[in-house]
C-alpha cells in the first residue's frame, strides 16, 4: 500500500473526525424520519425534516448518506384508469357465462389488454387467447388504448411453431 508503518499506526490511533460523528448522528435521524414516513420519504423531504429538528444538512448530503446506507424512498405508482364504466355504449351480452368446457379449437377466445411502461409513455398490448388450445392466437400493440387495438389483434394472427398463421378465431 506504500505507506509507512508509523503512518498506519497514527491513523489507527487518530480520533474520529467531527464530520464522521455528525454523519453517524444524521443517519440515526434519517432512519427515524424514514420509519415515521413508512419508507416513503426521499432526500428532499428527509432534508426538510432534519432541518426542522435543528440539524444542519443539505439535500445532497442527506441523499449521499441515504444512498450509502441503503435507504431509498418509495415512489408512488401513477394511477392509470383502465376502464371508463360511465359510457352510453351498448354492452355485449355474456355468452360464455363462466362455462370454459370447450370441445374444439377456435370456438371461444379471451382478450386481455396490458400496459407496458416505456421511456416514451405507455404501450398497450392486446392479446387473444384461444381457450381450447390455451395459447395466444392474435395480438396487437399501440400507443393508445382504443377498440381498434382489439380489432387489430383479431387481424394480426400469431404464427404457430409449425410456421402457419392461425387466424380462424
DSSP file (Angstrom, degrees, kcal/mol; ACC not computed):
  #  RESIDUE AA STRUCTURE BP1 BP2  ACC     N-H-->O    O-->H-N    N-H-->O    O-->H-N    TCO  KAPPA ALPHA  PHI   PSI    X-CA   Y-CA   Z-CA
    1    1 A X              0   0    0      0, 0.0     3,-0.1     0, 0.0     0, 0.0   0.000 360.0 360.0 360.0  -6.5    0.0    0.0    0.0
    2    2 A X        +     0   0    0      1,-0.2     2,-0.3     0, 0.0     0, 0.0   0.891 360.0 126.9  58.4  45.7    3.1    2.1    0.1
    3    3 A X        -     0   0    0      3,-0.0    -1,-0.2     2,-0.0     2,-0.1  -0.934  61.7-105.7-126.3 155.8    2.5    3.8    3.5
    4    4 A X     >  -     0   0    0     -2,-0.3     4,-1.9     1,-0.1     5,-0.1  -0.414  22.4-123.1 -78.7 155.9    4.8    3.9    6.4
    5    5 A X  H  > S+     0   0    0      1,-0.2     4,-2.1     2,-0.2     5,-0.2   0.900 113.8  50.6 -63.4 -40.9    4.3    1.8    9.5
    6    6 A X  H  > S+     0   0    0      1,-0.2     4,-2.1     2,-0.2    -1,-0.2   0.862 107.7  53.6 -67.9 -34.1    4.2    4.8   11.7
    7    7 A X  H  > S+     0   0    0      2,-0.2     4,-1.8     1,-0.2    -1,-0.2   0.883 108.2  50.6 -65.8 -38.0    1.6    6.5    9.4
    8    8 A X  H  X S+     0   0    0     -4,-1.9     4,-1.9     2,-0.2    -2,-0.2   0.936 112.5  45.2 -63.9 -47.7   -0.6    3.4    9.7
    9    9 A X  H  X S+     0   0    0     -4,-2.1     4,-2.0     1,-0.2    -2,-0.2   0.840 111.0  53.6 -68.6 -32.2   -0.5    3.3   13.5
   10   10 A X  H  X S+     0   0    0     -4,-2.1     4,-1.0     2,-0.2    -1,-0.2   0.886 108.6  50.7 -66.0 -37.4   -1.1    7.1   13.7
   11   11 A X  H  < S+     0   0    0     -4,-1.8    -2,-0.2     1,-0.2    -1,-0.2   0.885 109.5  50.0 -66.7 -39.4   -4.2    6.6   11.5
   12   12 A X  H  < S+     0   0    0     -4,-1.9    -2,-0.2     1,-0.2    -1,-0.2   0.898 114.7  43.5 -66.1 -40.2   -5.5    3.8   13.8
   13   13 A X  H  < S+     0   0    0     -4,-2.0    -1,-0.2    -5,-0.1    -2,-0.2   0.606  88.2 112.4 -82.2 -11.8   -5.0    6.0   17.0
   14   14 A X  S  < S-     0   0    0     -4,-1.0     3,-0.1    -3,-0.2    -3,-0.0  -0.376  74.2-114.8 -64.5 135.4   -6.4    9.1   15.4
   15   15 A X        -     0   0    0      1,-0.1    -1,-0.1    -2,-0.1     2,-0.1  -0.326  39.6 -89.1 -68.6 155.1   -9.8   10.1   16.9
   16   16 A X        -     0   0    0      1,-0.1    -1,-0.1     2,-0.1     5,-0.0  -0.375  49.6-108.0 -64.8 139.6  -12.9   10.0   14.8
   17   17 A X     >  -     0   0    0      1,-0.1     4,-2.0    -3,-0.1     5,-0.2  -0.286  18.3-120.4 -69.8 154.6  -13.5   13.3   12.9
   18   18 A X  H  > S+     0   0    0      1,-0.2     4,-2.6     2,-0.2     5,-0.2   0.852 114.1  56.6 -63.4 -33.4  -16.3   15.6   13.9
   19   19 A X  H  > S+     0   0    0      2,-0.2     4,-2.5     1,-0.2    -1,-0.2   0.899 106.5  48.6 -64.4 -40.6  -17.8   15.2   10.4
   20   20 A X  H  > S+     0   0    0      2,-0.2     4,-2.0     1,-0.2    -1,-0.2   0.895 111.7  49.5 -67.1 -39.2  -17.9   11.4   10.7
   21   21 A X  H  X S+     0   0    0     -4,-2.0     4,-2.0     2,-0.2    -2,-0.2   0.919 111.9  48.8 -64.5 -44.0  -19.6   11.7   14.2
   22   22 A X  H  X S+     0   0    0     -4,-2.6     4,-2.8     1,-0.2    -2,-0.2   0.910 109.7  52.2 -61.2 -42.9  -22.2   14.2   12.7
   23   23 A X  H  X S+     0   0    0     -4,-2.5     4,-2.5     1,-0.2    -1,-0.2   0.891 107.2  52.1 -62.6 -38.9  -22.9   11.9    9.8
   24   24 A X  H  X S+     0   0    0     -4,-2.0     4,-1.6     2,-0.2    -1,-0.2   0.914 112.0  46.2 -63.4 -42.2  -23.5    9.0   12.2
   25   25 A X  H  X S+     0   0    0     -4,-2.0     4,-2.1     2,-0.2    -2,-0.2   0.900 111.6  52.0 -65.7 -40.9  -26.0   11.1   14.2
   26   26 A X  H  X S+     0   0    0     -4,-2.8     4,-3.0     1,-0.2    -2,-0.2   0.898 106.1  53.6 -62.8 -40.0  -27.6   12.2   10.9
   27   27 A X  H  X S+     0   0    0     -4,-2.5     4,-2.5     2,-0.2    -1,-0.2   0.892 107.2  52.0 -63.2 -38.4  -28.0    8.7    9.8
   28   28 A X  H  X S+     0   0    0     -4,-1.6     4,-1.9     2,-0.2    -1,-0.2   0.934 113.3  44.0 -60.7 -46.0  -29.8    7.8   13.0
   29   29 A X  H  X S+     0   0    0     -4,-2.1     4,-2.7     2,-0.2     5,-0.2   0.867 111.3  54.0 -67.9 -36.5  -32.2   10.8   12.5
   30   30 A X  H  X S+     0   0    0     -4,-3.0     4,-2.7     1,-0.2    -1,-0.2   0.926 108.3  49.9 -62.8 -43.8  -32.7    9.9    8.8
   31   31 A X  H  X S+     0   0    0     -4,-2.5     4,-2.3     2,-0.2    -2,-0.2   0.889 111.0  49.8 -62.1 -39.2  -33.7    6.3    9.8
   32   32 A X  H  X S+     0   0    0     -4,-1.9     4,-2.6     2,-0.2    -2,-0.2   0.953 113.7  44.1 -63.1 -49.9  -36.2    7.7   12.4
   33   33 A X  H  X S+     0   0    0     -4,-2.7     4,-1.9     1,-0.2    -2,-0.2   0.882 113.7  51.7 -63.1 -37.9  -37.7   10.1    9.8
   34   34 A X  H  <>S+     0   0    0     -4,-2.7     5,-2.9    -5,-0.2     6,-0.3   0.901 110.9  47.4 -64.7 -41.9  -37.8    7.3    7.2
   35   35 A X  H ><5S+     0   0    0     -4,-2.3     3,-1.5     1,-0.2    -2,-0.2   0.909 110.3  51.7 -67.5 -42.1  -39.5    4.9    9.6
   36   36 A X  H 3<5S+     0   0    0     -4,-2.6    -1,-0.2     1,-0.3    -2,-0.2   0.866 109.2  50.7 -62.3 -35.6  -42.1    7.5   10.6
   37   37 A X  T ><5S-     0   0    0     -4,-1.9     3,-1.0    -5,-0.2    -1,-0.3   0.406 114.9-119.1 -82.2   4.3  -42.9    8.2    6.9
   38   38 A X  T < 5 -     0   0    0     -3,-1.5    -3,-0.2     1,-0.2    -2,-0.1   0.838  69.6 -57.3  58.2  35.2  -43.3    4.4    6.4
   39   39 A X  T 3 <S+     0   0    0     -5,-2.9    35,-1.9    -6,-0.2    -1,-0.2   0.637 115.4 110.3  78.7  14.9  -40.4    4.4    3.9
   40   40 A X    <   +     0   0    0     -3,-1.0     2,-0.2    -6,-0.3    -2,-0.1   0.705  47.6  96.2 -96.3 -20.3  -42.0    7.0    1.6
   41   41 A X        -     0   0    0     -7,-0.3     2,-0.1    -8,-0.2    -4,-0.0  -0.503  52.5-165.7 -78.2 136.4  -39.7   10.0    2.1
   42   42 A X     >  -     0   0    0     -2,-0.2     4,-2.4    31,-0.1     5,-0.2  -0.320  47.2 -73.4 -99.6-169.0  -36.8   10.6   -0.2
   43   43 A X  H  > S+     0   0    0      1,-0.2     4,-2.5     2,-0.2     5,-0.2   0.838 126.2  56.6 -63.3 -35.9  -33.9   13.0    0.3
   44   44 A X  H  > S+     0   0    0      2,-0.2     4,-1.7     1,-0.2    -1,-0.2   0.949 114.6  37.8 -62.0 -45.8  -35.8   16.3   -0.2
   45   45 A X  H  > S+     0   0    0      2,-0.2     4,-2.4     1,-0.2    -2,-0.2   0.895 115.1  53.7 -71.8 -39.0  -38.4   15.5    2.5
   46   46 A X  H  X S+     0   0    0     -4,-2.4     4,-2.6     1,-0.2    -1,-0.2   0.909 107.6  52.6 -60.0 -41.0  -35.8   13.9    4.8
   47   47 A X  H  X S+     0   0    0     -4,-2.5     4,-2.6    -5,-0.2    -1,-0.2   0.916 108.6  49.5 -60.8 -44.2  -33.7   17.1    4.5
   48   48 A X  H  X S+     0   0    0     -4,-1.7     4,-2.1     2,-0.2    -1,-0.2   0.909 111.3  49.3 -62.2 -41.7  -36.7   19.3    5.5
   49   49 A X  H  X S+     0   0    0     -4,-2.4     4,-1.6     2,-0.2    -2,-0.2   0.928 112.3  48.0 -62.9 -45.3  -37.4   17.0    8.5
   50   50 A X  H  <>S+     0   0    0     -4,-2.6     5,-2.5     1,-0.2     4,-0.4   0.913 111.5  49.7 -62.6 -43.1  -33.8   17.2    9.6
   51   51 A X  H ><5S+     0   0    0     -4,-2.6     3,-1.1     1,-0.2    -1,-0.2   0.875 108.5  52.9 -65.3 -36.8  -33.6   21.0    9.2
   52   52 A X  H 3<5S+     0   0    0     -4,-2.1    -1,-0.2     1,-0.3    -2,-0.2   0.831 106.7  53.6 -66.1 -31.1  -36.9   21.4   11.3
   53   53 A X  T 3<5S-     0   0    0     -4,-1.6    -1,-0.3    -5,-0.2    -2,-0.2   0.510 126.1-103.1 -81.2  -4.0  -35.3   19.3   14.0
   54   54 A X  T < 5S+     0   0    0     -3,-1.1     2,-0.4    -4,-0.4    -3,-0.2   0.522  75.4 137.7  97.8   6.2  -32.3   21.7   14.0
   55   55 A X      < -     0   0    0     -5,-2.5     2,-0.8    -6,-0.2    -1,-0.3  -0.711  52.9-132.0 -86.1 135.8  -29.8   19.6   12.2
   56   56 A X        +     0   0    0     -2,-0.4     2,-0.3     2,-0.0    -5,-0.1  -0.782  51.2 139.0 -88.3 111.4  -27.6   21.4    9.6
   57   57 A X        -     0   0    0     -2,-0.8     2,-0.2   -10,-0.1    -6,-0.1  -0.957  40.1-144.3-157.8 131.3  -27.8   19.2    6.5
   58   58 A X     >  -     0   0    0     -2,-0.3     4,-2.3     1,-0.1     5,-0.2  -0.496  32.9-108.0 -91.3 167.7  -28.2   19.9    2.8
   59   59 A X  H  > S+     0   0    0      1,-0.2     4,-2.7     2,-0.2     5,-0.2   0.878 117.4  53.1 -64.7 -38.9  -30.1   17.7    0.4
   60   60 A X  H  > S+     0   0    0      2,-0.2     4,-2.4     1,-0.2    -1,-0.2   0.896 109.9  48.2 -64.9 -38.8  -27.0   16.4   -1.3
   61   61 A X  H  > S+     0   0    0      2,-0.2     4,-2.7     1,-0.2     5,-0.2   0.927 112.8  47.9 -66.7 -43.7  -25.6   15.3    2.0
   62   62 A X  H  X S+     0   0    0     -4,-2.3     4,-2.5     1,-0.2    -2,-0.2   0.910 112.3  50.2 -62.0 -41.2  -28.8   13.6    3.0
   63   63 A X  H  X S+     0   0    0     -4,-2.7     4,-2.7     2,-0.2    -2,-0.2   0.913 111.6  48.1 -63.6 -42.3  -29.0   11.9   -0.4
   64   64 A X  H  X S+     0   0    0     -4,-2.4     4,-2.9     2,-0.2    -2,-0.2   0.929 113.1  47.0 -64.6 -45.6  -25.4   10.6   -0.1
   65   65 A X  H  X S+     0   0    0     -4,-2.7     4,-1.2     2,-0.2    -2,-0.2   0.891 113.8  48.5 -64.8 -38.3  -26.0    9.3    3.5
   66   66 A X  H  <>S+     0   0    0     -4,-2.5     5,-3.2    -5,-0.2     3,-0.3   0.932 113.6  46.8 -65.2 -44.8  -29.2    7.7    2.4
   67   67 A X  H ><5S+     0   0    0     -4,-2.7     3,-1.3     1,-0.2    -2,-0.2   0.920 111.1  51.3 -63.4 -44.4  -27.6    6.1   -0.6
   68   68 A X  H 3<5S+     0   0    0     -4,-2.9    -1,-0.2     1,-0.3    -2,-0.2   0.763 115.3  43.3 -65.5 -24.5  -24.5    4.9    1.4
   69   69 A X  T 3<5S-     0   0    0     -4,-1.2    -1,-0.3    -3,-0.3    -2,-0.2   0.251 115.4-111.1-106.7  11.3  -26.8    3.3    4.0
   70   70 A X  T < 5 +     0   0    0     -3,-1.3     2,-0.6    -4,-0.2    -3,-0.2   0.809  66.1 146.5  68.7  31.3  -29.3    1.7    1.5
   71   71 A X      < +     0   0    0     -5,-3.2     2,-0.4    -6,-0.2    -1,-0.2  -0.898  17.4 168.4-104.1 116.8  -32.2    4.0    2.4
   72   72 A X        -     0   0    0     -2,-0.6     2,-0.2   -30,-0.1   -30,-0.1  -0.989  31.1-123.7-130.5 138.1  -34.5    4.7   -0.6
   73   73 A X        -     0   0    0     -2,-0.4     2,-0.3   -33,-0.1   -33,-0.3  -0.490  28.8-115.5 -76.1 146.7  -37.9    6.4   -0.7
   74   74 A X        -     0   0    0    -35,-1.9     2,-0.4    -2,-0.2    -1,-0.1  -0.638  25.7-140.5 -81.5 138.0  -40.8    4.5   -2.3
   75   75 A X        -     0   0    0     -2,-0.3     2,-0.3   -34,-0.0   -34,-0.0  -0.797  17.7-118.0 -98.0 142.9  -42.2    6.1   -5.3
   76   76 A X        -     0   0    0     -2,-0.4     2,-0.3   -36,-0.1     3,-0.0  -0.574  26.7-122.2 -76.3 137.6  -46.0    6.2   -5.9
   77   77 A X        -     0   0    0     -2,-0.3     2,-0.2     1,-0.1    -1,-0.1  -0.615  31.0-110.8 -76.8 139.3  -47.1    4.4   -9.0
   78   78 A X        -     0   0    0     -2,-0.3     2,-0.4     1,-0.1    -1,-0.1  -0.520  31.7-120.2 -71.3 135.3  -49.1    6.6  -11.3
   79   79 A X        -     0   0    0     -2,-0.2     2,-0.5    -3,-0.0    -1,-0.1  -0.607  27.5-169.2 -78.6 131.0  -52.8    5.6  -11.4
   80   80 A X        -     0   0    0     -2,-0.4     2,-0.4    -3,-0.0    -3,-0.0  -0.966  19.6-134.8-123.1 114.5  -54.0    4.7  -14.8
   81   81 A X        -     0   0    0     -2,-0.5     3,-0.1     1,-0.2    -2,-0.0  -0.542  20.3-172.8 -68.8 122.3  -57.7    4.3  -15.3
   82   82 A X        +     0   0    0     -2,-0.4     2,-0.4     1,-0.2    -1,-0.2   0.814  63.5  31.1 -87.9 -32.5  -58.3    1.1  -17.2
   83   83 A X        -     0   0    0      0, 0.0     2,-0.9     0, 0.0    -1,-0.2  -0.980  57.7-150.0-134.8 138.4  -62.0    1.3  -17.9
   84   84 A X        +     0   0    0     -2,-0.4     3,-0.0     1,-0.1    -3,-0.0  -0.867  21.9 173.5-102.3  97.1  -64.5    4.1  -18.4
   85   85 A X        +     0   0    0     -2,-0.9     2,-1.1     1,-0.2    -1,-0.1   0.549  61.6  81.1 -84.2  -6.0  -67.6    2.5  -17.0
   86   86 A X  S    S+     0   0    0     -3,-0.1     2,-0.3     2,-0.0    -1,-0.2  -0.606  70.6 116.2 -98.6  73.6  -69.6    5.7  -17.3
   87   87 A X        -     0   0    0     -2,-1.1    -2,-0.0     2,-0.1     0, 0.0  -0.879  65.0-135.6-135.0 166.5  -70.5    5.4  -21.0
   88   88 A X        +     0   0    0     -2,-0.3     2,-0.1     2,-0.1     3,-0.1   0.153  62.6 124.3-108.0  16.5  -73.5    5.1  -23.2
   89   89 A X  S    S-     0   0    0      1,-0.1     2,-0.1     0, 0.0    -2,-0.1  -0.433  72.0 -97.1 -75.2 151.8  -72.1    2.4  -25.5
   90   90 A X        -     0   0    0     -2,-0.1     2,-0.5     1,-0.1    -1,-0.1  -0.454  35.4-137.4 -68.2 142.3  -74.0   -0.9  -25.8
   91   91 A X        -     0   0    0     -2,-0.1     2,-0.1    -3,-0.1    -1,-0.1  -0.888  18.1-122.7-104.5 127.6  -72.7   -3.7  -23.6
   92   92 A X        -     0   0    0     -2,-0.5     2,-0.1     1,-0.1    -1,-0.0  -0.363  29.4-107.3 -70.0 147.3  -72.4   -7.1  -25.2
   93   93 A X        -     0   0    0      1,-0.1     2,-1.1    -2,-0.1    -1,-0.1  -0.450  30.8-111.5 -72.6 145.7  -74.2  -10.0  -23.5
   94   94 A X        +     0   0    0      1,-0.2    -1,-0.1    -2,-0.1    -2,-0.0  -0.693  42.5 169.9 -80.9 100.5  -72.1  -12.5  -21.6
   95   95 A X  S    S+     0   0    0     -2,-1.1    -1,-0.2     1,-0.1    -2,-0.0   0.721  71.0  55.6 -86.0 -23.0  -72.5  -15.6  -23.8
   96   96 A X  S >  S-     0   0    0      2,-0.1     3,-1.8     4,-0.0    -1,-0.1   0.888  75.9-167.6 -78.6 -39.9  -69.8  -17.7  -22.0
   97   97 A X  T 3  S-     0   0    0      1,-0.3     3,-0.1     3,-0.1    -2,-0.0   0.866  71.9 -60.2  52.3  43.0  -71.3  -17.5  -18.5
   98   98 A X  T 3  S+     0   0    0      1,-0.2     2,-1.0     2,-0.0    -1,-0.3   0.643 100.8 138.0  62.2  17.3  -68.1  -18.9  -16.9
   99   99 A X    <   +     0   0    0     -3,-1.8    -1,-0.2     1,-0.1    -2,-0.0  -0.807  18.5 165.3 -94.4 100.4  -68.5  -22.1  -18.9
  100  100 A X        +     0   0    0     -2,-1.0     2,-1.2    -3,-0.1    -1,-0.1   0.144  33.1 118.7-104.4  18.5  -65.0  -22.9  -20.1
  101  101 A X        +     0   0    0      2,-0.0     2,-0.4     0, 0.0    31,-0.1  -0.735  42.3 173.9 -85.2  97.9  -65.6  -26.5  -21.1
  102  102 A X        -     0   0    0     -2,-1.2     3,-0.1    29,-0.1    -2,-0.1  -0.891  23.9-167.6-113.2 135.8  -64.7  -26.2  -24.8
  103  103 A X        +     0   0    0     -2,-0.4     2,-0.3     1,-0.1    -1,-0.1   0.503  68.9  28.9-104.5  -4.3  -64.6  -29.2  -27.1
  104  104 A X  S >  S-     0   0    0      0, 0.0     3,-0.6     0, 0.0    28,-0.1  -0.994  83.3 -96.9-151.9 155.9  -62.8  -27.8  -30.2
  105  105 A X  T 3  S+     0   0    0     -2,-0.3    -2,-0.1     1,-0.2    26,-0.0  -0.223  99.1  26.9 -69.8 162.2  -60.3  -25.1  -31.1
  106  106 A X  T 3  S+     0   0    0      2,-0.2    -1,-0.2     1,-0.1     3,-0.1   0.763  89.8 107.5  59.9  30.8  -61.3  -21.6  -32.4
  107  107 A X  S <  S+     0   0    0     -3,-0.6     2,-0.4     1,-0.4    -2,-0.1   0.828  82.8  15.9 -99.5 -48.3  -64.7  -21.7  -30.6
  108  108 A X        -     0   0    0     -8,-0.1    23,-2.3     2,-0.0    24,-0.5  -0.995  66.6-173.4-133.4 132.9  -64.1  -19.2  -27.7
  109  109 A X  E     -A  130   0A   0     -2,-0.4     2,-0.4    21,-0.2    21,-0.2  -0.912  11.7-148.3-123.4 152.5  -61.4  -16.6  -27.3
  110  110 A X  E     -A  129   0A   0     19,-2.4    19,-3.0    -2,-0.3     2,-0.4  -0.953  10.8-155.2-119.1 140.3  -60.5  -14.3  -24.5
  111  111 A X  E     +A  128   0A   0     -2,-0.4     2,-0.3    17,-0.2    17,-0.2  -0.929  13.4 176.4-117.4 138.5  -59.0  -10.9  -24.9
  112  112 A X  E     -A  127   0A   0     15,-2.0    15,-2.5    -2,-0.4     2,-0.4  -0.992  15.9-151.3-138.6 148.7  -56.9   -9.0  -22.5
  113  113 A X  E     -A  126   0A   0     -2,-0.3     2,-0.3    13,-0.2    13,-0.2  -0.974  14.4-171.8-119.9 132.0  -55.1   -5.7  -22.6
  114  114 A X  E     -A  125   0A   0     11,-2.5    11,-2.4    -2,-0.4     2,-0.4  -0.887  18.2-129.5-122.4 156.5  -51.9   -5.0  -20.6
  115  115 A X  E     -A  124   0A   0     -2,-0.3     2,-0.5     9,-0.2     9,-0.2  -0.878  16.6-166.9-107.9 133.0  -50.0   -1.8  -20.1
  116  116 A X  E     -A  123   0A   0      7,-2.8     7,-2.2    -2,-0.4     2,-0.3  -0.966  16.5-138.4-121.7 115.1  -46.2   -1.6  -20.7
  117  117 A X  E     +A  122   0A   0     -2,-0.5     2,-0.3     5,-0.2     5,-0.2  -0.555  30.2 172.2 -73.6 133.7  -44.4    1.5  -19.4
  118  118 A X  E >   -A  121   0A   0      3,-1.8     3,-1.3    -2,-0.3    -2,-0.0  -0.812  49.0-101.1-129.8 172.7  -41.7    2.8  -21.8
  119  119 A X  T 3  S+     0   0    0     -2,-0.3     3,-0.1     1,-0.3    -2,-0.0   0.746 124.1  48.9 -65.7 -22.4  -39.5    5.8  -21.9
  120  120 A X  T 3  S-     0   0    0      1,-0.4     2,-0.3     0, 0.0    -1,-0.3   0.328 125.6 -86.9 -99.9   6.5  -41.9    7.4  -24.4
  121  121 A X  E <  S-A  118   0A   0     -3,-1.3    -3,-1.8     2,-0.0    -1,-0.4  -0.810  73.8 -17.2 121.6-164.4  -45.1    6.7  -22.5
  122  122 A X  E     -A  117   0A   0     -2,-0.3     2,-0.4    -5,-0.2    -5,-0.2  -0.527  48.5-158.5 -81.0 143.4  -47.5    3.7  -22.2
  123  123 A X  E     -A  116   0A   0     -7,-2.2    -7,-2.8    -2,-0.2     2,-0.5  -0.991  11.7-148.6-118.3 130.2  -47.6    0.9  -24.7
  124  124 A X  E     -AB 115 142A   0     18,-3.1    18,-2.0    -2,-0.4     2,-0.5  -0.856   9.9-166.8-104.6 132.2  -50.8   -1.1  -24.9
  125  125 A X  E     -AB 114 141A   0    -11,-2.4   -11,-2.5    -2,-0.5     2,-0.5  -0.975   0.6-167.7-121.4 120.1  -50.7   -4.8  -25.8
  126  126 A X  E     -AB 113 140A   0     14,-2.8    14,-2.1    -2,-0.5     2,-0.4  -0.914  10.1-175.0-105.6 132.5  -53.9   -6.7  -26.7
  127  127 A X  E     -AB 112 139A   0    -15,-2.5   -15,-2.0    -2,-0.5     2,-0.5  -0.978  15.2-150.6-130.3 142.5  -53.7  -10.4  -26.9
  128  128 A X  E     -AB 111 138A   0     10,-3.2     9,-3.0    -2,-0.4    10,-1.2  -0.953  13.4-163.7-113.6 126.7  -56.3  -13.0  -27.9
  129  129 A X  E     -AB 110 136A   0    -19,-3.0   -19,-2.4    -2,-0.5     2,-0.7  -0.927  18.9-135.0-112.4 130.6  -56.2  -16.5  -26.4
  130  130 A X  E  >> -AB 109 135A   0      5,-2.3     4,-2.2    -2,-0.5     5,-0.9  -0.753  17.4-151.3 -77.8 118.3  -58.0  -19.5  -27.8
  131  131 A X  T  45S+     0   0    0    -23,-2.3    -1,-0.2    -2,-0.7   -29,-0.1   0.738  91.0  51.6 -71.0 -21.9  -59.4  -21.0  -24.6
  132  132 A X  T  45S+     0   0    0    -24,-0.5    -1,-0.2   -28,-0.1   -27,-0.1   0.944 120.4  32.0 -75.1 -50.1  -59.3  -24.6  -26.0
  133  133 A X  T  45S-     0   0    0      2,-0.2    -2,-0.2   -29,-0.1    -1,-0.1   0.689  97.8-140.6 -79.5 -18.7  -55.7  -24.5  -27.1
  134  134 A X  T  <5 +     0   0    0     -4,-2.2     2,-0.3     1,-0.2    -3,-0.2   0.930  62.2 110.5  54.0  51.1  -54.7  -22.2  -24.3
  135  135 A X  E   <S-B  130   0A   0     -5,-0.9    -5,-2.3    -7,-0.0     2,-0.3  -0.982  77.5 -93.0-147.9 158.2  -52.3  -20.2  -26.5
  136  136 A X  E     +B  129   0A   0     -2,-0.3    -7,-0.3    -7,-0.2     3,-0.1  -0.551  36.8 173.4 -73.0 128.3  -52.2  -16.7  -28.0
  137  137 A X  E     +     0   0A   0     -9,-3.0    21,-1.8     1,-0.3     2,-0.3   0.482  65.5  12.9-114.3  -7.5  -53.7  -16.7  -31.5
  138  138 A X  E     +BC 128 157A   0    -10,-1.2   -10,-3.2    19,-0.3    -1,-0.3  -0.962  60.7 171.8-164.8 150.6  -53.6  -12.9  -32.2
  139  139 A X  E     -B  127   0A   0     17,-2.0     2,-0.3    -2,-0.3   -12,-0.2  -0.986   6.5-174.0-156.9 161.7  -52.1   -9.8  -30.8
  140  140 A X  E     -B  126   0A   0    -14,-2.1   -14,-2.8    -2,-0.3     2,-0.3  -0.976   9.0-153.5-157.0 152.0  -51.6   -6.0  -31.4
  141  141 A X  E     +B  125   0A   0     -2,-0.3     2,-0.3   -16,-0.2   -16,-0.2  -0.956  20.2 157.9-128.4 148.7  -49.7   -3.1  -29.9
  142  142 A X  E     -B  124   0A   0    -18,-2.0   -18,-3.1    -2,-0.3    -2,-0.0  -0.979  47.5-120.0-160.6 163.0  -50.4    0.6  -30.0
  143  143 A X  S    S+     0   0    0     -2,-0.3     2,-0.4   -20,-0.2   -21,-0.2   0.538  99.9  54.4 -86.0  -6.9  -49.7    3.8  -28.0
  144  144 A X  S    S-     0   0    0    -20,-0.1     2,-1.0     2,-0.0   -20,-0.1  -0.964  79.6-132.1-126.4 146.4  -53.4    4.4  -27.5
  145  145 A X        +     0   0    0     -2,-0.4     2,-0.3     4,-0.1   -20,-0.0  -0.803  49.7 141.0 -99.5  97.7  -56.0    2.1  -26.0
  146  146 A X    >>  -     0   0    0     -2,-1.0     3,-1.0     1,-0.0     4,-0.7  -0.765  68.1-102.3-125.7 173.1  -58.9    2.1  -28.3
  147  147 A X  H 3> S+     0   0    0     -2,-0.3     4,-1.9     1,-0.2     3,-0.2   0.755 118.7  69.7 -69.9 -19.8  -61.3   -0.5  -29.5
  148  148 A X  H 3> S+     0   0    0      1,-0.2     4,-2.7     2,-0.2    -1,-0.2   0.823  89.5  63.1 -63.2 -30.2  -59.3   -0.5  -32.8
  149  149 A X  H <> S+     0   0    0     -3,-1.0     4,-1.6     2,-0.2    -1,-0.2   0.924 105.4  43.8 -59.8 -45.3  -56.5   -2.1  -30.7
  150  150 A X  H  X S+     0   0    0     -4,-0.7     4,-1.5    -3,-0.2    -1,-0.2   0.883 112.7  52.1 -68.8 -38.2  -58.6   -5.2  -30.1
  151  151 A X  H  X S+     0   0    0     -4,-1.9     4,-1.3     1,-0.2    -2,-0.2   0.891 107.7  52.3 -64.6 -38.1  -59.8   -5.3  -33.7
  152  152 A X  H  X S+     0   0    0     -4,-2.7     4,-1.1     1,-0.2   -13,-0.2   0.860 104.0  57.3 -64.4 -34.9  -56.2   -5.2  -34.8
  153  153 A X  H  < S+     0   0    0     -4,-1.6   -14,-0.3     1,-0.2     3,-0.3   0.866 104.6  52.2 -63.8 -35.0  -55.4   -8.1  -32.6
  154  154 A X  H  < S+     0   0    0     -4,-1.5    -1,-0.2     1,-0.2    -2,-0.2   0.841 113.1  44.8 -66.2 -32.7  -58.1  -10.1  -34.4
  155  155 A X  H  < S+     0   0    0     -4,-1.3     2,-0.8     1,-0.2    -1,-0.2   0.582 103.0  68.7 -88.8 -10.6  -56.5   -9.3  -37.7
  156  156 A X  S  < S-     0   0    0     -4,-1.1   -17,-2.0    -3,-0.3    -1,-0.2  -0.758  74.8-162.7-111.9  84.9  -52.9  -10.0  -36.6
  157  157 A X  B     -C  138   0A   0     -2,-0.8     2,-0.3   -19,-0.2   -19,-0.3  -0.345  20.2-117.0 -71.2 147.3  -52.6  -13.7  -36.1
  158  158 A X        -     0   0    0    -21,-1.8     8,-1.3     8,-0.4     2,-0.4  -0.642  28.9-120.4 -78.8 136.2  -49.8  -15.2  -34.1
  159  159 A X  B     -D  165   0B   0     -2,-0.3     6,-0.2     6,-0.2    -1,-0.0  -0.672  30.3-136.1 -80.4 128.4  -47.5  -17.5  -36.1
  160  160 A X    >   -     0   0    0      4,-2.6     3,-1.5    -2,-0.4    -1,-0.1  -0.146  26.7 -98.1 -77.8 176.4  -47.5  -21.0  -34.6
  161  161 A X  T 3  S+     0   0    0      1,-0.3    -1,-0.1     2,-0.1    -2,-0.0   0.701 123.2  61.6 -69.5 -18.3  -44.5  -23.2  -34.1
  162  162 A X  T 3  S-     0   0    0      2,-0.2    -1,-0.3     1,-0.0     3,-0.1   0.563 118.0-112.0 -83.2  -7.6  -45.3  -25.0  -37.4
  163  163 A X  S <  S+     0   0    0     -3,-1.5     2,-0.3     1,-0.4    -2,-0.1   0.393  79.6 120.6  94.4  -3.9  -44.9  -21.7  -39.3
  164  164 A X        -     0   0    0     -5,-0.0    -4,-2.6     1,-0.0    -1,-0.4  -0.712  63.1-123.3 -95.2 146.6  -48.6  -21.4  -40.2
  165  165 A X  B     -D  159   0B   0     -2,-0.3     2,-0.7    -6,-0.2    -6,-0.2  -0.695  15.9-149.5 -86.0 139.6  -50.7  -18.5  -39.1
  166  166 A X        +     0   0    0     -8,-1.3    -8,-0.4    -2,-0.3     3,-0.1  -0.895  38.3 144.3-111.0 103.2  -53.8  -19.2  -37.1
  167  167 A X        +     0   0    0     -2,-0.7    -1,-0.1   -10,-0.1   -29,-0.0   0.086  35.8 106.2-124.5  22.7  -56.4  -16.6  -37.9
  168  168 A X              0   0    0      1,-0.2    -1,-0.1   -31,-0.0    -2,-0.0   0.541 360.0 360.0 -84.6  -5.2  -59.6  -18.7  -37.8
  169  169 A X              0   0    0     -3,-0.1    -1,-0.2   -32,-0.1   -60,-0.1   0.494 360.0 360.0 -72.2 360.0  -60.8  -17.4  -34.4
